[in-house]
Amino acid sequence: MSKKDVQSSMNRALSGLKENPFLAQRVIAEAAEKEGKIVKKKLSVSLILVIVLLAVLCMTALAAGLGLFGRLSGLFEWADTRLPQIDEAAEAVGASVTTEEGITVTVDQAYYENNRVFVSYRLSGPYHTAEYHEGAPEGEQQWEEELPDTLMKDYYSPMGEEGRKMADFLDGKSQRWISERDYFLHDGIFLDSGEYLDIIGGDFTVDEDGSQIGWKECEIPEDLVQDTLNFKLVLISGTTLSFQDGTTFRTRGERLPGETDIPFTLTRNTDFIRYSGSFSNDVYRAEASFELGKIDLKGQIHVFGPAAWQQALVDWESTQDSIWSWTAAVNGEPAEIIDEANWPGETEGECVFELVLTGIRPGDVLTLIPSYSASDEHPDEAMTLTAE
């Protein structure tokens, strides 16, 4: 896929989200549900057996004393492959807060490694309520979206039984509207001093008892990293109004004032194995530095080459054949890269690539291979990383 194709896909995916955190939450939920229910058919014998097996696995997980990280790792085939390692490394937290409205948030487990924090949580109580109305909402409304020839179910697919009820109610045969009240966790995590930590990974689902369970991976700015930090999840709330005016769908969301903090404290793991490597030829020089902790192998590759390579990272129209990404091999076999990013460096011609790999063990031989935007992989430019 070209850079232009990637940009086009991102624009389509993010179209319409604007500043509505409630809509963004729904789009994420819808994507998760669609990922797990690509085709809706009658249950086959084999599928029933899979469901039974999953149920057995869940009971086994509970019996084995796994935390939410461990449980979540077995609920979906697309679950992050690091979850079992996070479950093993994380400590039980148990911090819990219940609001006056009966919403309870519990931090089940958490783990702090280098500049990242991992948290699993449970959200229970009446965190979602909906009221159904005939006719049109009173007063003038400032709609965020107004879509002709569109039903609610065409715009997004609400999750669960309540979601299906909403989609059936707004069927386009008359004027009907739904007002919702939602409580949910802010997407990132905060330090108790107020600094926001960007979310870089995570997922959530609805448990059998109706509560929401999930996990987050957030990044701590380097200048804020300390051996011990006080964190907090933040519960916020908002309203969403969805109006099906015949075949025209309108919606708007509003965040409500007030929030609830769920604090907890963690000590950072500093037990790492450091890997480094380099490569150079007549065109560029590459230097790699990685750290292997209890969860994954994470690090950066700094490439110092032509200025056109650096410009190509931000110029979607560029036809320059330059290093665009990297592939990896462990002991000669392809390795799983679960996250990667690139950006221009601070000096002229510098390109920075960040990779996160899983399944790496001490003593493994790691090889990184550059992949060019037009000519694909260049195995002759591979570099081997060795432990320091």
ZAMIGU-448907 format. One line per field, with one value per residue (C-alpha): x, y, z. Coordinates in pm, 1 decimal. Layout:
# residues N
px <- [X  ...]
py <- [Y  ...]
pz <- [Z  ...]
END
This chain:
# residues 388
px <- [0.0  136.5  167.3  -113.3  -337.1  -256.6  -344.4  -669.3  -767.7  -692.6  -899.1  -1196.8  -1165.1  -1144.0  -1405.2  -1688.4  -1530.2  -1439.1  -1435.0  -1702.1  -1541.3  -1867.5  -1886.3  -1521.2  -1590.0  -1874.7  -1665.7  -1398.4  -1659.8  -1817.2  -1481.4  -1415.0  -1752.4  -1720.0  -1373.5  -1523.5  -1843.6  -1739.8  -2009.8  -2340.0  -2469.6  -2636.2  -2406.3  -2227.2  -2123.2  -1760.6  -1846.5  -2043.8  -1738.6  -1522.4  -1766.1  -1763.8  -1383.9  -1369.9  -1601.3  -1374.7  -1071.8  -1238.4  -1322.4  -967.1  -832.4  -1044.0  -935.7  -571.7  -611.3  -545.2  -615.5  -806.0  -501.3  -498.2  -872.4  -873.1  -594.5  -825.6  -1145.1  -1055.3  -840.7  -711.6  -608.5  -266.7  -17.7  163.4  -131.2  -15.3  325.5  161.3  -64.8  234.6  436.1  154.0  70.1  -277.1  -401.0  -764.4  -811.3  -1184.5  -1414.9  -1797.0  -1978.1  -2307.3  -2475.9  -2361.5  -2085.2  -1789.7  -1443.5  -1185.1  -818.9  -757.2  -388.2  -114.3  246.9  502.9  802.5  1048.6  824.9  499.9  219.9  -27.3  -362.6  -657.0  -991.1  -1357.5  -1643.0  -1975.9  -2312.9  -2554.0  -2279.8  -2517.3  -2882.7  -3114.9  -3455.2  -3676.2  -3901.3  -4153.2  -4153.4  -3876.5  -3664.7  -3791.6  -3596.9  -3317.6  -3042.1  -2682.7  -2630.4  -2276.7  -2385.6  -2683.1  -2690.4  -2968.3  -3066.4  -2897.2  -3027.9  -2861.8  -2752.7  -2581.8  -2385.2  -2264.2  -2370.9  -2436.0  -2312.5  -2510.7  -2879.5  -2941.5  -2765.2  -2982.1  -3290.2  -3179.1  -3117.1  -3458.9  -3630.7  -3469.8  -3588.8  -3656.5  -4031.2  -4115.0  -3963.0  -3800.8  -3512.8  -3303.6  -3123.6  -2835.5  -2621.7  -2282.2  -2007.4  -1671.8  -1302.7  -1091.1  -894.2  -557.4  -422.4  -321.1  -53.4  -189.3  -17.9  -246.6  -21.1  -194.6  -37.6  -118.3  -280.4  -85.3  -261.8  -562.5  -902.8  -1229.3  -1542.6  -1857.4  -1828.9  -2100.2  -2231.6  -2275.5  -1971.1  -1710.3  -1361.4  -1055.4  -694.1  -480.1  -117.6  -2.8  324.6  496.4  698.1  1066.4  1095.9  821.1  960.6  1043.6  1102.3  764.5  466.7  110.6  -137.5  -511.6  -785.8  -1045.9  -1417.4  -1609.6  -1966.5  -2168.5  -2494.3  -2569.5  -2884.3  -2969.1  -3261.0  -3396.1  -3603.4  -3748.2  -3454.4  -3228.8  -3008.5  -2886.9  -2668.8  -2476.4  -2281.5  -2190.9  -1944.5  -2088.3  -1897.9  -1741.1  -1512.5  -1406.0  -1044.1  -935.5  -577.9  -306.2  71.6  331.9  706.8  893.1  1065.0  1424.0  1547.0  1629.3  1859.1  1990.1  2053.6  2233.9  2350.3  2455.2  2493.6  2645.7  2713.0  2782.1  2424.0  2332.4  2425.8  2182.2  2212.5  1973.6  1916.8  1655.6  1556.6  1408.7  1190.3  932.2  672.8  838.7  1140.5  1113.6  1355.7  1453.0  1654.8  1814.3  1894.2  2126.7  2093.9  1985.5  1767.6  1514.6  1460.3  1372.6  1132.2  966.3  841.8  611.9  552.7  272.1  327.1  696.2  818.3  1154.8  1261.5  1369.6  1356.2  992.3  978.8  1164.6  1103.1  1259.7  1379.6  1455.0  1695.2  1635.3  1254.3  1015.3  938.4  613.0  623.7  317.2  372.1  585.1  616.4  845.8  917.4  1185.6  1476.4  1621.5  1923.4  1922.5  1870.7  1784.3  1489.6  1368.9  1191.5  1038.6  953.8  789.3  841.2  704.8  816.0  1182.3  1377.6  1724.7  1985.8  1781.1  1957.6  1765.7  1806.6  1650.5  1595.9  1508.4  1205.5  1201.3  893.4  934.8  1190.6  1069.5  1314.3  1692.1  1830.4  2184.5  2145.3  2033.0  2191.5  2221.6  2153.5  2361.2  2310.3  2533.7]
py <- [0.0  341.1  637.1  805.8  499.9  499.3  866.8  817.5  526.8  731.3  1021.6  794.1  628.2  957.5  1139.8  1273.1  1214.5  1582.2  1669.1  1423.0  1177.8  984.9  920.6  821.4  572.3  423.3  393.8  207.0  -22.8  -85.5  -172.0  -421.0  -584.9  -603.5  -755.7  -1037.0  -1077.6  -1046.7  -1283.1  -1344.2  -1695.5  -1975.2  -2145.6  -2440.9  -2743.3  -2633.3  -2282.5  -2422.8  -2627.9  -2314.0  -2130.4  -2418.6  -2421.6  -2048.0  -2092.1  -2366.1  -2143.8  -1857.4  -2085.7  -2220.5  -1865.0  -1783.0  -2101.4  -2020.3  -1680.5  -1478.1  -1107.3  -912.9  -897.3  -1276.1  -1303.7  -1049.8  -1237.0  -1534.6  -1354.6  -1252.5  -1396.1  -1045.1  -978.8  -824.4  -1111.2  -940.1  -973.1  -1301.2  -1143.9  -828.0  -1042.1  -1223.7  -907.1  -685.2  -641.9  -664.4  -315.0  -335.4  42.0  111.8  415.0  423.4  742.5  872.2  745.6  390.4  373.7  167.5  173.6  -78.1  -90.2  -464.4  -478.8  -238.1  -246.0  34.7  -33.0  225.3  505.5  306.5  208.9  -77.1  -88.0  -329.1  -209.2  -285.9  -36.3  -145.3  -2.8  201.4  345.6  364.9  469.9  560.2  724.5  671.8  942.7  980.2  1292.5  1553.4  1705.1  2039.3  2358.7  2442.1  2182.8  2229.4  1902.2  1775.2  1544.0  1573.8  1291.0  1252.1  903.2  751.4  540.8  524.1  165.7  284.0  547.7  322.7  -9.9  22.1  -273.6  -528.2  -578.1  -211.2  -110.2  -335.4  -196.4  157.4  70.6  -97.2  203.7  453.9  266.7  568.3  515.9  823.7  1092.1  937.3  1030.1  883.0  1065.6  878.9  928.7  759.9  724.8  610.6  635.2  897.9  732.5  803.5  796.0  1094.5  1157.9  1287.4  1617.6  1653.2  1561.2  1355.6  1031.6  942.9  605.7  388.2  53.9  -114.6  -271.2  -327.9  -541.1  -612.7  -896.4  -1152.6  -952.1  -641.6  -458.9  -320.6  -467.6  -343.9  -240.3  58.4  113.5  473.5  652.9  876.8  1176.5  1119.0  1426.2  1293.5  942.0  863.3  539.3  576.7  763.1  831.5  765.2  797.7  685.0  954.5  880.8  1131.4  1147.6  1295.7  1291.7  1196.0  1286.0  1078.9  1195.6  989.0  1238.7  994.1  898.8  1176.6  1098.0  1372.7  1344.9  1552.3  1482.6  1689.3  1626.0  1701.7  1885.9  1688.7  1388.2  1117.4  1013.2  656.4  688.8  423.7  416.0  208.7  150.4  122.9  -193.6  -108.1  -460.1  -445.4  -611.3  -353.9  -434.9  -227.9  -253.7  -46.5  -50.5  187.6  211.6  488.9  622.3  618.1  517.4  341.5  305.0  92.2  88.6  -134.3  -249.0  -587.2  -578.5  -820.0  -729.8  -662.8  -530.3  -159.6  82.2  318.0  312.4  641.3  662.0  939.2  969.2  1199.8  1497.0  1365.7  1058.6  1277.8  1483.5  1167.6  1081.0  1384.6  1433.5  1198.3  1282.9  1193.2  929.7  899.1  537.7  557.0  353.6  360.6  79.8  -222.9  -594.9  -816.7  -1172.7  -1363.0  -1654.0  -1645.9  -1657.6  -1365.3  -1171.3  -1002.5  -622.8  -511.1  -138.1  92.3  461.1  694.5  1066.4  1313.2  1352.1  1673.6  1688.7  1718.7  1383.6  1205.8  964.7  798.0  461.7  319.0  -51.1  -269.4  -645.9  -933.3  -1290.9  -1196.2  -1385.8  -1323.1  -1480.0  -1451.5  -1320.8  -1020.5  -896.2  -578.7  -538.2  -204.1  -190.3  79.6  265.9  142.5  -138.8  -324.1  -514.8  -487.2  -798.5  -695.8  -398.0  -602.4  -535.4  -768.3  -646.2  -781.8  -758.0  -506.2]
pz <- [0.0  -95.9  140.5  -48.2  2.4  374.9  407.8  217.0  441.4  754.7  627.2  563.2  904.2  1092.0  883.7  1098.0  1439.6  1486.8  1857.2  1967.9  2214.5  2249.1  1876.0  1871.6  2150.9  1947.5  1632.3  1827.4  1978.6  1640.8  1487.4  1768.3  1722.8  1343.5  1382.2  1583.9  1380.2  1018.2  891.6  1067.1  1004.0  1193.2  1440.0  1289.3  1492.4  1471.4  1591.2  1883.5  1975.9  1959.6  2187.9  2433.3  2421.9  2489.8  2784.4  2920.3  2866.4  3052.7  3345.7  3337.4  3341.8  3644.9  3816.8  3742.0  3903.8  3589.4  3597.7  3335.3  3110.4  3103.0  3051.6  2769.8  2592.7  2543.3  2444.6  2089.9  1815.5  1740.1  2101.6  2154.6  2174.2  2465.1  2704.6  2866.0  2937.7  3072.8  3293.4  3434.6  3496.7  3626.5  3992.2  4139.0  4223.7  4324.0  4344.9  4318.5  4323.1  4315.2  4217.6  4358.0  4041.7  4119.7  3857.9  3981.7  3825.9  3941.8  3841.7  3831.8  3736.8  3632.9  3521.1  3472.2  3246.7  3117.9  2978.7  2946.7  3180.8  3128.7  3310.8  3307.3  3441.6  3497.9  3457.6  3605.0  3703.8  3488.4  3268.1  2971.2  2974.9  2687.2  2661.3  2355.4  2213.0  1931.9  1714.7  1706.1  1984.9  2110.9  2053.1  1812.8  1798.4  1684.9  1498.8  1449.5  1169.6  934.3  681.9  420.4  303.9  607.1  892.1  1230.5  1162.6  841.1  1030.4  1309.6  1457.0  1832.1  2035.2  2231.9  2295.8  2377.5  2056.5  1845.2  2017.5  1931.2  1566.5  1539.7  1697.8  1459.2  1151.1  930.0  904.5  1110.3  1332.9  1638.9  1864.2  2144.1  2423.3  2587.8  2895.8  2898.0  3155.2  3026.4  3097.8  2931.2  2653.3  2813.2  3168.8  3382.3  3639.5  3969.1  3888.2  3586.7  3293.7  3025.6  2900.3  2539.5  2475.6  2231.3  2277.7  2433.8  2381.2  2565.8  2557.0  2755.5  3008.7  3078.9  3374.3  3159.0  3291.9  3057.5  3083.8  2902.5  2910.1  2813.4  2724.5  2764.9  2706.9  2961.9  2835.1  2905.8  3126.7  3355.4  3405.1  3768.8  3958.0  4133.5  3989.2  4098.7  3818.1  3781.4  3548.3  3488.3  3452.5  3241.9  3115.1  2833.7  2645.9  2287.8  2096.4  1787.6  1569.8  1282.1  1082.1  835.7  614.9  748.1  1044.8  1278.8  1586.1  1838.4  2155.1  2456.8  2736.4  3079.1  3353.9  3634.8  3647.2  3891.2  3956.8  4028.7  4168.5  4196.9  4242.2  4055.0  4070.7  3742.2  3623.2  3529.1  3455.4  3083.3  2834.6  2587.1  2220.9  1962.6  1602.8  1304.4  926.9  675.1  303.2  53.2  83.3  451.9  806.8  1045.5  1423.3  1629.7  2005.2  2171.7  2520.4  2608.5  2919.8  3056.8  2791.7  2459.2  2274.8  2197.5  2041.8  1763.6  1444.9  1340.2  970.0  846.8  469.8  186.6  272.6  18.1  237.4  531.3  321.8  187.6  538.2  536.9  162.8  60.2  -306.7  -301.7  -551.5  -375.5  -320.9  41.3  360.7  470.6  728.2  865.9  893.7  1158.1  1199.4  1519.6  1490.3  1115.1  1138.7  1073.1  1392.8  1485.4  1483.6  1677.4  1642.9  1431.8  1355.6  1165.7  1165.2  1051.2  1291.7  1429.3  1196.4  817.4  648.6  975.3  978.7  1299.0  1306.5  1623.2  1649.2  1912.7  1877.9  2079.7  2133.0  2189.3  2454.4  2602.4  2378.0  2057.7  1747.1  1610.1  1252.5  1111.4  736.1  571.7  344.4  77.0  -45.0  -403.1  -408.7  -95.4  127.1  89.7  267.4  172.9  411.4  711.6  1049.2  1342.5  1697.1  1981.7  2358.6  2535.0]
END
